[in-house]
Amino acid sequence: MIGCTFCEIASGTAKAWRVYEDEKVVAFFNKGSVAEFHTLVIPKRHSTDIFDTDINDFQAVSEVIHRICRHYKSNLGISSVQIICSNGAEAKQDMFHMHFHIVPRRKDDGQDVCWTPDRTVNQRFDELLERARLPYAGE
C-alpha cells in the first residue's frame, strides 16, 4: 500500500534490521524499541489489522513469532517475552499494517503493561458467553 512504512520494509524499499524473512513474513527490530531484541513481525501482504488479515498470512506470522521466540530463548537466553498486537485506534494501534511486537522482558526492566480490571464484567459472564460463543468448526 502506498505510504505504508511496513509495506516499504516488506518490499525492501525501506531500511530495516531484518531478523527473519520468507515469502509471506518479515520480522525486524523496532526502531522504537523498548528493549534489546524488540522485534516486529508483519505479513508482507498489506492488511490494516487482524480483522482484515488473510488467515494464511495470520498463520504464517504466528509460526514465525513462535520460531523467533524459541530462537531467542535457546540462543540469547531470553526466557520472558510479551507478544503484543493492538488492533484499532482505541486499542492504541499506531501503525495501520497488522503487526505483532515480541518484547523481551526481564525483572525490573522499567516497562509496565498494566490493565485495570473491570470488576463488574465477571458478574455477567453467562450473558456475555451467549453472545460470544463460537460454534465448533465441525458443526
N, CA, C and O atoms as a MOPAC input file, in Angstrom:
PM7 MOZYME 1SCF
protein

 N      0.84900 1    -1.17700 1     0.00000 1
 C      0.00000 1     0.00000 1     0.00000 1
 C      0.89800 1     1.24600 1     0.00000 1
 O      1.86200 1     1.31700 1     0.76300 1
 N      0.58900 1     2.19500 1    -0.83000 1
 C      1.37700 1     3.42000 1    -0.94600 1
 C      1.30800 1     4.19600 1     0.36900 1
 O      0.23200 1     4.41000 1     0.92700 1
 N      2.46900 1     4.60800 1     0.84500 1
 C      2.54500 1     5.38500 1     2.07700 1
 C      2.63200 1     4.55600 1     3.34500 1
 O      2.72400 1     5.11700 1     4.43600 1
 N      2.60700 1     3.24200 1     3.23200 1
 C      2.69800 1     2.36500 1     4.39600 1
 C      4.16600 1     1.98900 1     4.61500 1
 O      4.76800 1     1.30200 1     3.79000 1
 N      4.72300 1     2.43900 1     5.71600 1
 C      6.13200 1     2.17100 1     6.02500 1
 C      6.40500 1     0.67700 1     6.09600 1
 O      7.44900 1     0.21800 1     5.63300 1
 N      5.48000 1    -0.09000 1     6.67200 1
 C      5.70900 1    -1.52800 1     6.79300 1
 C      5.66400 1    -2.21400 1     5.42700 1
 O      6.38700 1    -3.18400 1     5.20100 1
 N      4.83000 1    -1.72500 1     4.52400 1
 C      4.83900 1    -2.26300 1     3.14900 1
 C      6.16800 1    -1.95500 1     2.47200 1
 O      6.69100 1    -2.77900 1     1.72100 1
 N      6.71200 1    -0.77600 1     2.73600 1
 C      8.00800 1    -0.41200 1     2.17500 1
 C      9.10600 1    -1.30900 1     2.72900 1
 O     10.00500 1    -1.71600 1     1.99300 1
 N      9.03800 1    -1.61900 1     4.02400 1
 C     10.00900 1    -2.54800 1     4.61500 1
 C      9.84200 1    -3.92700 1     3.98000 1
 O     10.82700 1    -4.56800 1     3.61100 1
 N      8.59300 1    -4.38300 1     3.85300 1
 C      8.32800 1    -5.70500 1     3.27500 1
 C      8.85300 1    -5.81500 1     1.84400 1
 O      9.34700 1    -6.86800 1     1.44200 1
 N      8.74600 1    -4.73400 1     1.08100 1
 C      9.19900 1    -4.76200 1    -0.31500 1
 C     10.70000 1    -4.51800 1    -0.45600 1
 O     11.26800 1    -4.71000 1    -1.53100 1
 N     11.34100 1    -4.09200 1     0.63700 1
 C     12.77200 1    -3.83400 1     0.59500 1
 C     13.13200 1    -2.42100 1     0.20000 1
 O     14.31200 1    -2.12300 1     0.01500 1
 N     12.14300 1    -1.52800 1     0.06200 1
 C     12.44000 1    -0.14700 1    -0.31900 1
 C     12.72200 1     0.75100 1     0.88000 1
 O     13.16200 1     1.88800 1     0.71200 1
 N     12.47400 1     0.25100 1     2.08700 1
 C     12.81800 1     0.99900 1     3.31100 1
 C     13.77100 1     0.14900 1     4.14000 1
 O     13.66700 1    -1.07800 1     4.16400 1
 N     14.68900 1     0.80800 1     4.81300 1
 C     15.69300 1     0.11100 1     5.61600 1
 C     15.04500 1    -0.50900 1     6.84300 1
 O     14.18100 1     0.08700 1     7.48500 1
 N     15.48700 1    -1.72000 1     7.14800 1
 C     15.07400 1    -2.40600 1     8.36300 1
 C     16.16000 1    -3.40400 1     8.74500 1
 O     16.88600 1    -3.90400 1     7.88600 1
 N     16.26300 1    -3.68200 1    10.01600 1
 C     17.22200 1    -4.64300 1    10.53400 1
 C     16.48400 1    -5.97200 1    10.64100 1
 O     15.91900 1    -6.30700 1    11.68300 1
 N     16.50000 1    -6.72800 1     9.52900 1
 C     15.71500 1    -7.95300 1     9.40500 1
 C     16.27900 1    -9.08100 1    10.26600 1
 O     17.46100 1    -9.41600 1    10.19600 1
 N     15.41000 1    -9.64300 1    11.06200 1
 C     15.73500 1   -10.80400 1    11.88400 1
 C     15.38100 1   -12.07400 1    11.12200 1
 O     16.04600 1   -13.10200 1    11.25100 1
 N     14.30800 1   -11.98100 1    10.31800 1
 C     13.82000 1   -13.13500 1     9.57600 1
 C     13.00500 1   -12.65000 1     8.37900 1
 O     12.37100 1   -11.59500 1     8.42300 1
 N     13.03700 1   -13.44800 1     7.30700 1
 C     12.20800 1   -13.12600 1     6.14600 1
 C     11.95000 1   -14.39300 1     5.34900 1
 O     12.84300 1   -15.22000 1     5.16400 1
 N     10.72000 1   -14.53300 1     4.88200 1
 C     10.37800 1   -15.57100 1     3.92500 1
 C      9.39200 1   -14.96900 1     2.92100 1
 O      9.25400 1   -13.74700 1     2.86100 1
 N      8.70700 1   -15.79600 1     2.13800 1
 C      7.83500 1   -15.25500 1     1.09500 1
 C      6.59300 1   -14.54000 1     1.62800 1
 O      6.00300 1   -13.72600 1     0.91700 1
 N      6.18200 1   -14.83100 1     2.87800 1
 C      4.96400 1   -14.23100 1     3.43000 1
 C      5.18400 1   -13.27200 1     4.58700 1
 O      4.32200 1   -12.44100 1     4.87100 1
 N      6.32300 1   -13.37300 1     5.25700 1
 C      6.52600 1   -12.67700 1     6.53300 1
 C      7.90000 1   -12.02000 1     6.57700 1
 O      8.87100 1   -12.52200 1     6.01000 1
 N      7.95300 1   -10.88800 1     7.26300 1
 C      9.23900 1   -10.28300 1     7.58600 1
 C      9.20900 1    -9.87300 1     9.05600 1
 O      8.19600 1    -9.39200 1     9.56500 1
 N     10.34500 1   -10.07600 1     9.72300 1
 C     10.50000 1    -9.69100 1    11.12300 1
 C     11.73800 1    -8.82400 1    11.23700 1
 O     12.77200 1    -9.12400 1    10.63900 1
 N     11.63600 1    -7.75000 1    12.00300 1
 C     12.72600 1    -6.78300 1    12.07400 1
 C     12.70000 1    -6.07300 1    13.41400 1
 O     11.68200 1    -6.04600 1    14.10500 1
 N     13.84900 1    -5.49600 1    13.76900 1
 C     13.92600 1    -4.73100 1    15.01700 1
 C     13.06900 1    -3.47600 1    14.91400 1
 O     13.02600 1    -2.80900 1    13.88000 1
 N     12.39400 1    -3.17900 1    16.01000 1
 C     11.54200 1    -1.99600 1    16.10000 1
 C     12.41500 1    -0.75800 1    16.29200 1
 O     13.22200 1    -0.70800 1    17.22000 1
 N     12.25700 1     0.24200 1    15.41700 1
 C     13.02200 1     1.49200 1    15.57100 1
 C     12.70000 1     2.18800 1    16.88900 1
 O     13.52000 1     2.94500 1    17.40800 1
 N     11.52200 1     1.93700 1    17.42600 1
 C     11.12700 1     2.49300 1    18.72200 1
 C     11.25700 1     1.46800 1    19.83300 1
 O     10.40600 1     1.39600 1    20.72000 1
 N     12.31900 1     0.67400 1    19.78800 1
 C     12.49000 1    -0.43200 1    20.74200 1
 C     12.41500 1     0.01200 1    22.19300 1
 O     12.92300 1     1.06700 1    22.57400 1
 N     11.76300 1    -0.83000 1    22.99300 1
 C     11.71800 1    -0.60500 1    24.44100 1
 C     12.64300 1    -1.57300 1    25.17000 1
 O     12.78400 1    -1.51200 1    26.39100 1
 N     13.27600 1    -2.47300 1    24.40000 1
 C     14.20300 1    -3.45400 1    24.97500 1
 C     15.09000 1    -3.98200 1    23.85400 1
 O     14.74500 1    -3.88800 1    22.67700 1
 N     16.23700 1    -4.53800 1    24.23600 1
 C     17.06700 1    -5.20600 1    23.24600 1
 C     16.27300 1    -6.33900 1    22.60800 1
 O     15.53400 1    -7.04000 1    23.29900 1
 N     16.41400 1    -6.52200 1    21.32400 1
 C     15.77200 1    -7.57800 1    20.54200 1
 C     14.25700 1    -7.39900 1    20.40500 1
 O     13.56200 1    -8.34200 1    20.02600 1
 N     13.73000 1    -6.19800 1    20.70800 1
 C     12.31000 1    -5.89200 1    20.47900 1
 C     12.07700 1    -6.01600 1    18.98000 1
 O     12.65200 1    -5.26500 1    18.19100 1
 N     11.24200 1    -6.95900 1    18.59400 1
 C     11.07300 1    -7.34000 1    17.19700 1
 C      9.62900 1    -7.16600 1    16.74900 1
 O      8.70100 1    -7.47700 1    17.49600 1
 N      9.44100 1    -6.67400 1    15.53900 1
 C      8.12000 1    -6.60400 1    14.92100 1
 C      8.02100 1    -7.71200 1    13.88600 1
 O      8.97500 1    -7.98200 1    13.15600 1
 N      6.86300 1    -8.34900 1    13.83000 1
 C      6.61200 1    -9.41000 1    12.86000 1
 C      5.36100 1    -9.01400 1    12.07800 1
 O      4.30100 1    -8.77300 1    12.65600 1
 N      5.50600 1    -8.94900 1    10.73800 1
 C      4.39900 1    -8.48600 1     9.89300 1
 C      4.18700 1    -9.42400 1     8.71200 1
 O      5.11900 1   -10.09100 1     8.26300 1
 N      2.94600 1    -9.47100 1     8.20800 1
 C      2.75100 1   -10.13600 1     6.92100 1
 C      3.25200 1    -9.20000 1     5.82700 1
 O      3.11300 1    -7.98300 1     5.94300 1
 N      3.82400 1    -9.74600 1     4.78600 1
 C      4.28200 1    -8.90400 1     3.68300 1
 C      3.10100 1    -8.27800 1     2.94100 1
 O      3.17500 1    -7.13400 1     2.49100 1
 N      2.02400 1    -9.03400 1     2.82000 1
 C      0.83200 1    -8.50500 1     2.14800 1
 C      0.13300 1    -7.54600 1     3.11600 1
 O     -0.06900 1    -7.87400 1     4.28500 1
 N     -0.22600 1    -6.38400 1     2.63200 1
 C     -0.83900 1    -5.37300 1     3.49200 1
 C     -2.20700 1    -5.81500 1     4.00100 1
 O     -3.05100 1    -6.29900 1     3.24600 1
 N     -2.39300 1    -5.63600 1     5.27300 1
 C     -3.70900 1    -5.69800 1     5.91200 1
 C     -3.64700 1    -4.69000 1     7.04700 1
 O     -2.60300 1    -4.50900 1     7.67400 1
 N     -4.75100 1    -4.04700 1     7.30200 1
 C     -4.76800 1    -2.97400 1     8.29600 1
 C     -4.61500 1    -3.50900 1     9.70600 1
 O     -3.85000 1    -2.97100 1    10.50600 1
 N     -5.34800 1    -4.57400 1    10.00500 1
 C     -5.36200 1    -5.12800 1    11.35700 1
 C     -5.78100 1    -6.58600 1    11.29200 1
 O     -5.94400 1    -7.14400 1    10.20700 1
 N     -5.95300 1    -7.19200 1    12.43600 1
 C     -6.27900 1    -8.61600 1    12.49000 1
 C     -7.61700 1    -8.92200 1    11.82900 1
 O     -7.84200 1   -10.03500 1    11.35300 1
 N     -8.50600 1    -7.92600 1    11.80000 1
 C     -9.84700 1    -8.14100 1    11.25500 1
 C     -9.86100 1    -8.34900 1     9.74100 1
 O    -10.76300 1    -9.00000 1     9.21500 1
 N     -8.88200 1    -7.80800 1     9.04800 1
 C     -8.86300 1    -7.99900 1     7.59400 1
 C     -7.61500 1    -8.74300 1     7.11000 1
 O     -7.27100 1    -8.68800 1     5.92900 1
 N     -6.95100 1    -9.43100 1     8.02200 1
 C     -5.78200 1   -10.22200 1     7.65200 1
 C     -6.22600 1   -11.59600 1     7.16300 1
 O     -7.02200 1   -12.26800 1     7.82000 1
 N     -5.71900 1   -12.00100 1     6.03200 1
 C     -5.97800 1   -13.32600 1     5.48500 1
 C     -5.50800 1   -14.38400 1     6.47800 1
 O     -4.43400 1   -14.25100 1     7.06500 1
 N     -6.30400 1   -15.43200 1     6.66900 1
 C     -5.97900 1   -16.47200 1     7.65200 1
 C     -4.63000 1   -17.12700 1     7.36400 1
 O     -3.90900 1   -17.47500 1     8.29900 1
 N     -4.27800 1   -17.30000 1     6.10000 1
 C     -2.97600 1   -17.90400 1     5.77300 1
 C     -1.83400 1   -16.98200 1     6.15800 1
 O     -0.79400 1   -17.44700 1     6.62500 1
 N     -2.01100 1   -15.68500 1     5.96800 1
 C     -0.98800 1   -14.71900 1     6.40100 1
 C     -0.87500 1   -14.71900 1     7.92300 1
 O      0.22500 1   -14.67200 1     8.47500 1
 N     -2.02600 1   -14.77300 1     8.59100 1
 C     -2.02000 1   -14.79900 1    10.05800 1
 C     -1.29300 1   -16.04500 1    10.58100 1
 O     -0.48900 1   -15.95500 1    11.50900 1
 N     -1.57700 1   -17.18500 1     9.99200 1
 C     -0.90700 1   -18.41800 1    10.41200 1
 C      0.59400 1   -18.34000 1    10.17400 1
 O      1.38400 1   -18.78700 1    11.00600 1
 N      0.98500 1   -17.77400 1     9.03800 1
 C      2.41200 1   -17.64300 1     8.73800 1
 C      3.09600 1   -16.73800 1     9.75500 1
 O      4.19000 1   -17.04900 1    10.22400 1
 N      2.45700 1   -15.61700 1    10.09900 1
 C      3.00300 1   -14.69900 1    11.10500 1
 C      3.12000 1   -15.41200 1    12.45100 1
 O      4.13600 1   -15.28900 1    13.13500 1
 N      2.08400 1   -16.15200 1    12.82900 1
 C      2.09600 1   -16.87000 1    14.11400 1
 C      3.24200 1   -17.87100 1    14.18300 1
 O      3.91900 1   -17.97500 1    15.20500 1
 N      3.45700 1   -18.60300 1    13.10300 1
 C      4.55100 1   -19.57500 1    13.07700 1
 C      5.90700 1   -18.88800 1    13.21800 1
 O      6.79400 1   -19.39800 1    13.90300 1
 N      6.07100 1   -17.73300 1    12.57200 1
 C      7.34300 1   -17.00900 1    12.66700 1
 C      7.54300 1   -16.46500 1    14.08500 1
 O      8.65500 1   -16.51400 1    14.61100 1
 N      6.49600 1   -15.95600 1    14.69700 1
 C      6.59600 1   -15.49100 1    16.08800 1
 C      7.09300 1   -16.62800 1    16.97300 1
 O      7.99300 1   -16.43700 1    17.79100 1
 N      6.51300 1   -17.79200 1    16.81000 1
 C      6.90700 1   -18.95700 1    17.60300 1
 C      8.37700 1   -19.31000 1    17.36700 1
 O      9.12200 1   -19.55100 1    18.31700 1
 N      8.78600 1   -19.33700 1    16.10600 1
 C     10.18300 1   -19.66600 1    15.77600 1
 C     11.15900 1   -18.65600 1    16.37300 1
 O     12.18700 1   -19.03400 1    16.93500 1
 N     10.83000 1   -17.36700 1    16.24800 1
 C     11.72500 1   -16.32900 1    16.77000 1
 C     11.82800 1   -16.43700 1    18.29000 1
 O     12.92500 1   -16.37000 1    18.84400 1
 N     10.70200 1   -16.60200 1    18.96000 1
 C     10.73000 1   -16.70300 1    20.42900 1
 C     11.56600 1   -17.89400 1    20.88400 1
 O     12.35600 1   -17.77700 1    21.82000 1
 N     11.39700 1   -19.02200 1    20.23700 1
 C     12.19100 1   -20.20100 1    20.59500 1
 C     13.68200 1   -19.96800 1    20.29600 1
 O     14.54800 1   -20.39100 1    21.06200 1
 N     13.96300 1   -19.30000 1    19.19200 1
 C     15.35200 1   -18.97300 1    18.84500 1
 C     15.94800 1   -18.02300 1    19.88900 1
 O     17.07400 1   -18.22900 1    20.34300 1
 N     15.20600 1   -16.99400 1    20.26500 1
 C     15.69700 1   -16.04400 1    21.26700 1
 C     15.96300 1   -16.73500 1    22.60300 1
 O     16.93500 1   -16.42300 1    23.29100 1
 N     15.09500 1   -17.67300 1    22.96000 1
 C     15.29900 1   -18.38400 1    24.22400 1
 C     16.53300 1   -19.27500 1    24.15800 1
 O     17.37400 1   -19.23100 1    25.05600 1
 N     16.65100 1   -20.08500 1    23.10400 1
 C     17.75400 1   -21.04300 1    23.04600 1
 C     19.09600 1   -20.39800 1    22.72600 1
 O     20.13100 1   -20.89200 1    23.17200 1
 N     19.10400 1   -19.31700 1    21.97100 1
 C     20.36800 1   -18.72000 1    21.54800 1
 C     20.75000 1   -17.43800 1    22.28100 1
 O     21.92300 1   -17.06600 1    22.31700 1
 N     19.76000 1   -16.76100 1    22.86500 1
 C     20.05100 1   -15.49900 1    23.54600 1
 C     19.71800 1   -15.53900 1    25.03400 1
 O     19.99300 1   -14.58100 1    25.75600 1
 N     19.13300 1   -16.63000 1    25.49200 1
 C     18.79100 1   -16.75300 1    26.90900 1
 C     17.59700 1   -15.90900 1    27.32900 1
 O     17.41300 1   -15.64900 1    28.51800 1
 N     16.78800 1   -15.48000 1    26.37600 1
 C     15.60400 1   -14.66900 1    26.69600 1
 C     14.48100 1   -15.62500 1    27.08000 1
 O     13.97500 1   -16.36400 1    26.23700 1
 N     14.09200 1   -15.61000 1    28.35400 1
 C     13.10700 1   -16.57600 1    28.83300 1
 C     11.74700 1   -15.95500 1    29.12100 1
 O     10.81200 1   -16.66300 1    29.49500 1
 N     11.62400 1   -14.64500 1    28.95300 1
 C     10.33300 1   -13.98200 1    29.15600 1
 C     10.10400 1   -12.99100 1    28.02300 1
 O     10.96300 1   -12.15900 1    27.72900 1
 N      8.93500 1   -13.08800 1    27.39000 1
 C      8.56900 1   -12.15000 1    26.32700 1
 C      7.09700 1   -11.80100 1    26.45700 1
 O      6.30100 1   -12.56800 1    26.99800 1
 N      6.75600 1   -10.62900 1    25.95100 1
 C      5.36200 1   -10.28300 1    25.74000 1
 C      5.14000 1   -10.26500 1    24.24300 1
 O      5.97000 1    -9.76500 1    23.48300 1
 N      4.00900 1   -10.81800 1    23.82700 1
 C      3.59000 1   -10.77600 1    22.43500 1
 C      2.40200 1    -9.82400 1    22.41700 1
 O      1.38000 1   -10.08100 1    23.05300 1
 N      2.54200 1    -8.72700 1    21.68800 1
 C      1.51800 1    -7.67800 1    21.71900 1
 C      1.06000 1    -7.37400 1    20.29700 1
 O      1.87600 1    -7.21600 1    19.38900 1
 N     -0.26400 1    -7.29400 1    20.11500 1
 C     -0.85000 1    -6.92500 1    18.83200 1
 C     -2.05500 1    -6.03800 1    19.12000 1
 O     -3.07000 1    -6.51600 1    19.62600 1
 N     -1.95000 1    -4.76000 1    18.80500 1
 C     -3.05400 1    -3.81900 1    19.00500 1
 C     -3.79800 1    -3.66300 1    17.68800 1
 O     -3.18300 1    -3.55300 1    16.62800 1
 N     -5.11900 1    -3.65200 1    17.76000 1
 C     -5.94800 1    -3.59300 1    16.55700 1
 C     -7.00400 1    -2.51900 1    16.69900 1
 O     -7.97100 1    -2.68100 1    17.44300 1
 N     -6.81700 1    -1.42000 1    15.98200 1
 C     -7.73600 1    -0.29600 1    16.03700 1
 C     -7.19100 1     0.82400 1    16.90700 1
 O     -6.41400 1     0.59700 1    17.83500 1
 N     -7.61500 1     2.03300 1    16.58700 1
 C     -7.11200 1     3.21800 1    17.28800 1
 C     -7.38300 1     3.15500 1    18.79500 1
 O     -6.53000 1     3.53900 1    19.59500 1
 N     -8.56300 1     2.67300 1    19.17800 1
 C     -8.89300 1     2.61600 1    20.60000 1
 C     -8.03900 1     1.59600 1    21.34500 1
 O     -7.90000 1     1.66800 1    22.56600 1
 N     -7.47500 1     0.65900 1    20.61600 1
 C     -6.57700 1    -0.33200 1    21.21300 1
 C     -5.12200 1     0.13300 1    21.15600 1
 O     -4.20400 1    -0.63300 1    21.45200 1
 N     -4.92500 1     1.38900 1    20.77600 1
 C     -3.59300 1     2.01300 1    20.70400 1
 C     -2.75800 1     1.52500 1    19.53600 1
 O     -1.52900 1     1.57800 1    19.59800 1
 N     -3.40400 1     1.04400 1    18.45200 1
 C     -2.65500 1     0.71200 1    17.24100 1
 C     -2.16600 1     2.02000 1    16.64600 1
 O     -2.94100 1     2.96100 1    16.47500 1
 N     -0.87300 1     2.07700 1    16.33000 1
 C     -0.32600 1     3.32400 1    15.78600 1
 C      0.22800 1     3.16600 1    14.37100 1
 O      0.44300 1     4.16500 1    13.68500 1
 N      0.46100 1     1.95100 1    13.92800 1
 C      0.85000 1     1.66700 1    12.54700 1
 C     -0.23700 1     0.76900 1    11.98600 1
 O     -0.46700 1    -0.32900 1    12.49300 1
 N     -0.90600 1     1.23600 1    10.94000 1
 C     -2.06900 1     0.51700 1    10.44600 1
 C     -1.71500 1    -0.47000 1     9.33500 1
 O     -2.26800 1    -0.45100 1     8.23500 1
 N     -0.76100 1    -1.33300 1     9.68700 1
 C     -0.40100 1    -2.54500 1     8.94900 1
 C     -0.29100 1    -3.57500 1    10.06700 1
 O      0.50300 1    -3.39900 1    10.99100 1
 N     -1.07000 1    -4.64000 1     9.99700 1
 C     -1.11100 1    -5.59900 1    11.09500 1
 C      0.30200 1    -6.02900 1    11.48700 1
 O      1.11900 1    -6.37600 1    10.63400 1
 N      0.56900 1    -6.00000 1    12.78200 1
 C      1.89900 1    -6.37800 1    13.25900 1
 C      1.84000 1    -6.86100 1    14.69900 1
 O      0.94600 1    -6.50200 1    15.46400 1
 N      2.80100 1    -7.66900 1    15.03600 1
 C      2.97500 1    -8.15700 1    16.40100 1
 C      4.32400 1    -7.67500 1    16.91100 1
 O      5.30700 1    -7.63100 1    16.17100 1
 N      4.35400 1    -7.31700 1    18.18100 1
 C      5.59700 1    -7.00000 1    18.87300 1
 C      6.02500 1    -8.23500 1    19.65600 1
 O      5.20600 1    -8.86800 1    20.32100 1
 N      7.29300 1    -8.57300 1    19.57700 1
 C      7.90800 1    -9.52600 1    20.50700 1
 C      8.79500 1    -8.66800 1    21.40100 1
 O      9.80600 1    -8.12900 1    20.95100 1
 N      8.41300 1    -8.54500 1    22.66200 1
 C      9.13900 1    -7.67700 1    23.59000 1
 C      9.78400 1    -8.53300 1    24.67800 1
 O      9.09100 1    -9.04300 1    25.55900 1
 N     11.11600 1    -8.69200 1    24.62100 1
 C     11.79600 1    -9.40600 1    25.70200 1
 C     11.62100 1    -8.64400 1    27.02200 1
 O     11.71200 1    -7.41700 1    27.06600 1
 N     11.37000 1    -9.39500 1    28.07800 1
 C     11.17000 1    -8.77900 1    29.39400 1
 C     12.15800 1    -9.36600 1    30.38600 1
 O     12.56500 1   -10.52300 1    30.27500 1
 N     12.53200 1    -8.55000 1    31.35500 1
 C     13.36500 1    -9.00800 1    32.46900 1
 C     12.92500 1    -8.27300 1    33.71400 1
 O     12.30500 1    -7.21300 1    33.63700 1
 N     13.24200 1    -8.83000 1    34.83600 1
 C     12.86300 1    -8.24400 1    36.11600 1
 C     13.39400 1    -6.81400 1    36.21700 1
 O     14.54500 1    -6.53700 1    35.87900 1
 N     12.54000 1    -5.92300 1    36.68600 1
 C     12.90500 1    -4.51800 1    36.90500 1
 C     13.37700 1    -3.81600 1    35.63700 1
 O     14.28000 1    -2.98100 1    35.69200 1
 N     12.77000 1    -4.14800 1    34.48200 1
 C     13.17500 1    -3.51400 1    33.22600 1
 C     12.53800 1    -2.14300 1    33.01000 1
 O     12.82600 1    -1.47700 1    32.01600 1
 N     11.67800 1    -1.71800 1    33.93000 1
 C     11.08900 1    -0.39700 1    33.82800 1
 C      9.88800 1    -0.32300 1    32.90300 1
 O      9.28100 1     0.73900 1    32.76600 1
 N      9.53500 1    -1.42900 1    32.26800 1
 C      8.36500 1    -1.45700 1    31.38400 1
 C      7.14000 1    -1.86700 1    32.18600 1
 O      7.23500 1    -2.64000 1    33.14000 1
 N      5.99400 1    -1.34200 1    31.79000 1
 C      4.77800 1    -1.66700 1    32.51800 1
 C      3.59800 1    -1.70300 1    31.55700 1
 O      3.21900 1    -0.68400 1    30.98100 1
 N      3.03300 1    -2.87100 1    31.39600 1
 C      1.77900 1    -3.00500 1    30.67200 1
 C      0.77200 1    -3.37900 1    31.75300 1
 O      0.73700 1    -4.51200 1    32.23300 1
 N     -0.02800 1    -2.41700 1    32.11700 1
 C     -0.91000 1    -2.59800 1    33.26000 1
 C     -2.36400 1    -2.39800 1    32.84500 1
 O     -2.71100 1    -1.39800 1    32.21600 1
 N     -3.20700 1    -3.36000 1    33.20300 1
 C     -4.63800 1    -3.25500 1    32.94000 1
 C     -5.36200 1    -3.00100 1    34.24100 1
 O     -4.92900 1    -3.45100 1    35.30200 1
 N     -6.45300 1    -2.28700 1    34.15900 1
 C     -7.30700 1    -2.06500 1    35.31500 1
 C     -8.52700 1    -2.96400 1    35.15800 1
 O     -9.35400 1    -2.73200 1    34.27600 1
 N     -8.65100 1    -3.98800 1    36.00300 1
 C     -9.77900 1    -4.91300 1    35.86300 1
 C    -11.11900 1    -4.20700 1    36.07800 1
 O    -11.25700 1    -3.34800 1    36.94900 1
 N    -12.09700 1    -4.59200 1    35.26400 1
 C    -13.47800 1    -4.14900 1    35.44500 1
 C    -14.15700 1    -5.22700 1    36.27200 1
 O    -14.49100 1    -6.29400 1    35.75800 1
 N    -14.35300 1    -4.95700 1    37.52000 1
 C    -14.84700 1    -5.97200 1    38.45300 1
 C    -16.32100 1    -6.32300 1    38.24200 1
 O    -16.83500 1    -7.22600 1    38.90400 1
 N    -17.01200 1    -5.62600 1    37.33100 1
 C    -18.42000 1    -5.94000 1    37.06800 1
 C    -18.58900 1    -6.93600 1    35.93600 1
 O    -19.65200 1    -7.54200 1    35.80200 1
 N    -17.56500 1    -7.11500 1    35.12400 1
 C    -17.69800 1    -7.96400 1    33.94200 1
 C    -17.94700 1    -9.42400 1    34.31600 1
 O    -18.83500 1   -10.06000 1    33.74800 1
 N    -17.18800 1    -9.95600 1    35.24800 1
 C    -17.33100 1   -11.38100 1    35.55900 1
 C    -18.71100 1   -11.72800 1    36.11000 1
 O    -19.10700 1   -12.89300 1    36.07600 1
 N    -19.44000 1   -10.75500 1    36.61100 1
 C    -20.81100 1   -10.99900 1    37.08100 1
 C    -21.75400 1   -11.22900 1    35.91000 1
 O    -22.86400 1   -11.72400 1    36.10800 1
 N    -21.34400 1   -10.88400 1    34.69900 1
 C    -22.17600 1   -11.02100 1    33.51200 1
 C    -21.65200 1   -12.07900 1    32.54300 1
 O    -22.06000 1   -12.10700 1    31.38200 1
 N    -20.75900 1   -12.94300 1    33.00400 1
 C    -20.16600 1   -13.93900 1    32.11500 1
 C    -21.21300 1   -14.80400 1    31.41200 1
 O    -21.07400 1   -15.06800 1    30.21800 1
 N    -22.25000 1   -15.25100 1    32.11100 1
 C    -23.26600 1   -16.09300 1    31.47100 1
 C    -23.90100 1   -15.36500 1    30.29500 1
 O    -24.03400 1   -15.93400 1    29.21200 1
 N    -24.29100 1   -14.11900 1    30.50000 1
 C    -24.90400 1   -13.31400 1    29.43400 1
 C    -23.91600 1   -13.07500 1    28.29300 1
 O    -24.27100 1   -13.20800 1    27.12200 1
 N    -22.69400 1   -12.72600 1    28.63100 1
 C    -21.68400 1   -12.44600 1    27.61800 1
 C    -21.34400 1   -13.69500 1    26.80700 1
 O    -21.10600 1   -13.61700 1    25.60100 1
 N    -21.32300 1   -14.84100 1    27.47700 1
 C    -20.99500 1   -16.08800 1    26.79400 1
 C    -22.02100 1   -16.41200 1    25.71300 1
 O    -21.66400 1   -16.91700 1    24.64800 1
 N    -23.27600 1   -16.12800 1    25.97800 1
 C    -24.31800 1   -16.37200 1    24.97500 1
 C    -24.05100 1   -15.58400 1    23.69200 1
 O    -24.35500 1   -16.05800 1    22.59700 1
 N    -23.49300 1   -14.40400 1    23.82300 1
 C    -23.21100 1   -13.55300 1    22.66400 1
 C    -21.86200 1   -13.86800 1    22.02700 1
 O    -21.66900 1   -13.60600 1    20.84000 1
 N    -20.93700 1   -14.41800 1    22.78200 1
 C    -19.55500 1   -14.57700 1    22.30700 1
 C    -19.23100 1   -15.97500 1    21.80600 1
 O    -18.29700 1   -16.14100 1    21.02100 1
 N    -19.97200 1   -16.97800 1    22.23500 1
 C    -19.61300 1   -18.36100 1    21.91300 1
 C    -19.55000 1   -18.58800 1    20.40900 1
 O    -20.46600 1   -18.23300 1    19.66700 1
 N    -18.45500 1   -19.18400 1    19.98500 1
 C    -18.23600 1   -19.53600 1    18.58100 1
 C    -18.69100 1   -20.97400 1    18.36800 1
 O    -18.41700 1   -21.83200 1    19.20700 1
 N    -19.37100 1   -21.25200 1    17.27700 1
 C    -19.72300 1   -22.65900 1    17.01700 1
 C    -18.46900 1   -23.45300 1    16.68900 1
 O    -17.51900 1   -22.93100 1    16.10500 1
 N    -18.48200 1   -24.70600 1    17.07100 1
 C    -17.38800 1   -25.61100 1    16.73900 1
 C    -17.31300 1   -25.72900 1    15.21900 1
 O    -18.34200 1   -25.85100 1    14.55500 1
 N    -16.12400 1   -25.69300 1    14.67300 1
 C    -15.93200 1   -25.69100 1    13.22100 1
 C    -16.53700 1   -26.91900 1    12.55300 1
 O    -16.88700 1   -26.86800 1    11.37400 1
 N    -16.66400 1   -28.01400 1    13.28200 1
 C    -17.21800 1   -29.22900 1    12.71900 1
 C    -18.73900 1   -29.26300 1    12.70900 1
 O    -19.33200 1   -30.21000 1    12.19300 1
 N    -19.37700 1   -28.24100 1    13.27200 1
 C    -20.84500 1   -28.21100 1    13.34500 1
 C    -21.46100 1   -27.63600 1    12.08800 1
 O    -22.68400 1   -27.54100 1    11.98800 1

